[in-house]
Amino acid sequence: MKAAPFEYVRAESLDHACQMLVQHGDEAKLIAGGQSLVPMLAMRLLAPAWLVDIHGLSELQQIAIAEDQLVIGAAVRQCVADADPRLNSAVPLLSRALHWVGHAATRNRGTVGGSLAHADPSAELALSAALLEATLTLRSERGSRQVAAGDFLIGPMMTCLEADECLLEVRFPIWQEARTGSAFEEISARHGDFAIVSAAAQVGVDQTGRCTRAALAIGGAGPSALAFNDLARRLVGTRLEDGLLRDLAQQVAAKVEPTSDLQASAAYRHHLAGVLAERALLGAKRDAGLSS
Amino acid sequence: MTEKTILVSLEVNGKPVSARVPARTTLVDFLRDELRLTGTHVGCEHGTCGACTVMLDGEPIRSCLVFAVQLEGQRITTVEGLTKPDGSLSILQDSFAEAHAQQCGYCTPGMLISAQSLLNNNPQPSDDEIRVAISSNLCRCTGYQQIVNAVGMAAERMAKE
């Protein structure tokens, strides 16, 4: 349970980090908070020759609101994001999700970008990014590019990041509906442990209580966080009647592709996906000010 | 071939310390093997059990999930740093003894650090807040009730001082 030997370098700037990635390619890994990477090193699932530390880079520490997006730098620690009042006012779903991310002791080191780049299929921040169709900015010496969360998360522990790319920031859309409600539901063995299944929903309604926008996503029940926003779009124009929400939850539960592991069987995860999707939709509806 | 080492300097329990270690040395191994501060325990070594919890700038972190070299120049507090200046038990430590909050003692240093971090930020926590604060620390003997009682007792005693 000790990491294999590696060379350590503290990046002095984002450009320096990108240069190191060009120089060492597959042999280098970026480390920020290390809360996902260090266990993988300890278990020797990874044994990079170089670790490039980007934890302290000021270029990756920004939280900002830019028009209708909340921008979070990749190396913003989860505890810092959680404490920032702009999260709760602009994208309250993120505050709800962060409440489920690990424990205080891991949130104090773990970063928003690190969790996304780790791409655990049960991760709450990946689920939030998929649900809200966040955009991620990737930087390399070749330049910058923006990718949608759904294209970034391509499988378990897999992203579209090339060996020479660094995640720069993630942009979460701020919904501009008359009223927006959100909810995050999760079942885990112990609060803060990996989700067995999680579900998140967000709905927008107009002044008369009619749905103008809806999103639903499930975590822990497929190779990566799965957004079902095409299906959720059918709620637009309705008054989010409970029966409609239940039907949608059941449709989604039939579409997830969970696997069995020591914690839970695939059948149980299928069941949970339906139950938690319905709870998340009902919770989002209530949060938007509609009663059941 | 001997492994390359790097000089790491930290402030641990108020004292400047330094040692040359390989980059892959975790903070908990640095504390225990280099500084002989064996109060911090090594449990799972992948961030699940909480036995190795220490404070970084006053906030709890897992010392098995960070390499010492990453923390150059930073301020660490271990369970040894919780005692009063004369070396006697802190109110929290004494409350753990009073409430029988430890049995084998393996989780105790991590429990004490998590609980002390809570009390530093929230001197009058509810039982629920205490449970959340120690939720990342696994105990396999006492069950958690005596630990929750001990933290509550410590909060009451601190309020009277």
Contacts between the chains, C-beta under 8 A, distances in Angstrom:
chain1	res1	chain2	res2	distance
A	1	B	45	4.1
A	1	B	46	7.0
A	2	B	24	6.7
A	2	B	26	7.9
A	2	B	29	7.9
A	2	B	45	7.7
A	3	B	24	4.3
A	3	B	26	7.9
A	3	B	67	7.9
A	4	B	24	7.1
A	5	B	3	5.5
A	5	B	4	7.9
A	5	B	22	6.3
A	5	B	23	7.6
A	5	B	24	5.8
A	6	B	23	5.9
A	6	B	24	6.0
A	7	B	4	7.3
A	7	B	23	6.6
A	8	B	6	6.7
A	8	B	23	3.7
A	8	B	67	7.0
A	8	B	69	5.3
A	8	B	70	7.9
A	10	B	70	7.9
A	10	B	72	7.8
A	31	B	70	7.5
A	34	B	65	5.8
A	34	B	66	5.9
A	34	B	67	7.4
A	34	B	70	7.2
A	35	B	47	6.5
A	35	B	62	7.6
A	35	B	65	5.6
A	38	B	26	7.5
A	38	B	46	7.7
A	38	B	47	7.3
A	38	B	64	7.5
A	38	B	65	4.6
A	38	B	66	6.9
A	38	B	67	7.4
A	39	B	46	3.8
A	39	B	47	5.5
A	39	B	65	7.0
A	41	B	24	7.6
A	42	B	45	5.4
A	42	B	46	5.3
A	42	B	64	7.4
A	43	B	46	6.5
A	51	B	23	7.1
A	51	B	67	7.8
A	53	B	70	5.9
A	55	B	70	6.6
A	79	B	59	7.5
A	102	B	136	7.7
A	103	B	50	7.8
A	103	B	135	6.2
A	103	B	136	3.2
A	104	B	59	7.8
A	104	B	60	6.1
A	104	B	114	7.7
A	104	B	117	7.7
A	104	B	132	7.9
A	104	B	133	7.0
A	104	B	136	6.8
A	105	B	50	6.8
A	105	B	53	5.5
A	105	B	60	4.3
A	105	B	61	5.5
A	105	B	62	5.4
A	105	B	114	6.9
A	105	B	136	5.2
A	106	B	47	6.3
A	106	B	61	8.0
A	106	B	62	6.4
A	106	B	65	7.2
A	106	B	136	7.3
A	108	B	56	7.1
A	108	B	59	4.8
A	108	B	60	6.5
A	108	B	61	5.2
A	109	B	56	7.8
A	109	B	61	5.3
A	109	B	62	7.4
A	109	B	65	6.7
A	109	B	66	6.3
A	190	B	135	6.8
A	191	B	132	7.8
A	191	B	135	5.8
A	192	B	135	5.9
A	192	B	136	6.0
A	193	B	48	7.9
